[in-house]
Amino acid sequence: MFENCTDIRGLFSRYLDGYCESQEMKSIRFHLRYCRPCTQELEKYQTIQADLRGLPRRRIPPELSLALRVRISQQLHNNWFGCWRIHIENFLKPLLIPTSGGVLAATICFALLLGSNFFPPVHRPDVPLALVTPPRLLELAPINFNTDDDQLVVMTRVNASGQVTSYEVVSGDISPELRNDLDRLIYFSVFAPATTFGTPTNGRVFLSVSRITVRG
């Protein structure tokens, strides 16, 4: 697998740490059987490794340990942004010229289509540009409602058909009698459903209710 002793000796550290692959391990052992200089060099590595393991461990002061961790964290944070910036730049560079050409071609085609009156005039009402809209209260039920100047905040769930499925009082005190009036007020009111890309969907709307008086 290896041509010379230089290749073999370059793997001694991985060999001693046990990180070599099985094929590399077999090749190194086969080479060491017949190469005395490499065997002696490996023995030096083993001696150095044993000496390093025998050195006493010195305990780092807590202040120095904290300072080193902060520096390492800052360095890793800076390198993270730098690495991502390099990756993004390397990814975008090959796309700059094709993208510029594509934009130019699209601009020319669009100009030609406008010049040839390709698009016929269409008389349609404007469509709202909002991609997502919440439910809206269209008409409040004609029911007397009085909270004695205490304001209630009610979260109302409206389905895709504009019907109220449930509600929840999220702020304010409510009595059983007032709950009955609130049920009729909420469930008999008319709502417009929420929309997503123009399609009706389920949604929630918050209502603030305090006093409603119906005059006959």
N, C-alpha and C positions, 0 to 999 in steps of 0.2 A: 504493500500500500504506500510506503514511503521510499523515496529515492536515496536519501542520504541521512547522515547523522544529525544534521542541522534541523531537519523536520522532526526527527524523533525527540531531540532535546527541547524543542519548542513546546512539546506536550508533556514535559515532566511534571509541571505544576498541576495540570489537570489530572494526570495519572495518579499522583500522590493523593489528591483530594477526592479521587473516585468519580470524576466527572466525565471521563472518556467513554465513548460508545464502545459497544462490544467488539466491533471490527477493529477500532483503533487500539483497544486493549490487547487483542491477539497479535496485531502487527508489532506493537511495542515489545511485548514479551518475546516474540520470535526474534526481533532484532537484538535484544539484550543477550540472547543465548550465544550469539556469535560475535558480538562487538564488545570487547573489553573496555575501551575508552568510554563508551556510553554507560556501561555498567558502573564504572568508577565515578562518572559525573552524577549518575543517579544517587549513588551513595552519599555524595556531598550534599545533594538536595535533602536527602533523608536526615543527615546529621544536622543541617541548618533547621529543618522542621522540628526535630526533637529538641534542639536548643531553645527555639522560640517557645515551644510549648512548656518548657521548664522554667521560663522566666516568671518571676512573681508578678501577680496582678496588682496594679496600683489603683486605688480607689480615687475617682475624680471628685473634687469638691462639688457640693450641690450647686453653688453659684456658677462654677465653670460649666457644669453639665447643662444647666438651664440656658446659659448664653450660647453654648454650642448648638443646642437644639433650635434655638431661635434663628441663629445664622443659617443652619441647614434648611429650616422651613422657608426662610426668605429666599434662599438660593434656589430651592426647588420650585417655589412659586414663580420666580422670575424666569427660570428655565422653561417652565410649563408654557408660559405665554410666548416665549421666544421660539420654542419648538413648534407650537401651533401656527405661529406666524410664518415660519419657514415652510411648513407643510402646505399651508394655504397658498402661499406664493408659488411654490413648485407645482401645485395642482392647477392654478389659474393661468400660469404662463403659457402652456400649450394651447389654451382655449382663447387667448386674447385675439389672435389673428383670425381664426375661424369665426369667432363671435362677431368681430367687427365686420367681416365680409357678409355674414348672415344678416346683420342689422341693416347694412347698406342695401343688400338685395331686397329685403322686405320693404324698406322705405321706397325704393324705386317702383316695386310692384304696386304698392299702395297708391303712389302718385299716379301711376298709369290707370289704375282702376277708377280713381276719382276723376281723372280727365276724360274717361270714356263714358261717364254717367252710368256706371255699371249697377249701382244701387238705386232701385226705384224708390220714389218717395212713399213713405208709409205714414198714414194718418192714424196714430194710435195714442191713447193717453199715456202720459209719462209713467214709468214704473219706478217706484222708490229704489234708490241705489243702496240702501242699507242692507247688508247681507243678513243680519240677525236683528229682529225686532221683538220686544217683549209684548205680552198681552196688553190690551188697552180697554178701558171702561168706556163703552159706547152710551149706555143708558142706565140710569140708576132706578131701581124699583121704587114705585110710589108708596113708601111705607114710612110712617112716623118713627123717628129714632132719636133718642135723647140720652146722652151719657152724663148729664149734669156738668157740662163743661169739661169733663175728663176726656182726654183724647185717646182713642184706641187706634193701634196700628195692627192691621190684619194682613197676613200673608195668604193670598188666594191662589189656588192651583186651578189653571184653566187648561182644558184639553184642546186637541186640534180642531174640534168642532165649535169652540167658543163657549163650551159649557163648564160651569164650575164643578169640579170633582170633590174638593174639600177646601177647608180654610183653617187657619190657626191664628189665634190672637197672640202676637209677639210682644205687645206692650199695652199696659192698662189693665184695670180691674173690671170684671164683668160678672153680673149676677145671673142666676138662672132665667129670670124674666127677660133681662136684656139679651141673653143668649138666644131666646126664642125669636125676638125681633131681628137680631143680627142674622139668624139663619134665613129668614124670609128675605131680608134685604140683600144678602149676598147671592142666594140661589136664584132669585127672580130678577136680578140685574142682567144686563146684556153686555157681553165682552167680545172683543175681537181677539182671535187666538194669536199666539206668538208665531213668527215665521222664521224660517231658515232658508236663505236663498230663494225667497218667494213662496216656499212650501209651508202650509200651516203645520204647527207642531205643538207639543205640550209646553207649558211655561208657567211662570209665577209672576204675580204682580202684587205690590204692597199698596194698601189703601189706608188712608188716614181718615177716621170717622169720629165725629163728635156730636153733632146735632143736625137732624134732618126733619123738617116739618113740611107736611104735604097739605096744601090749601085746596079745599074743595070749591 
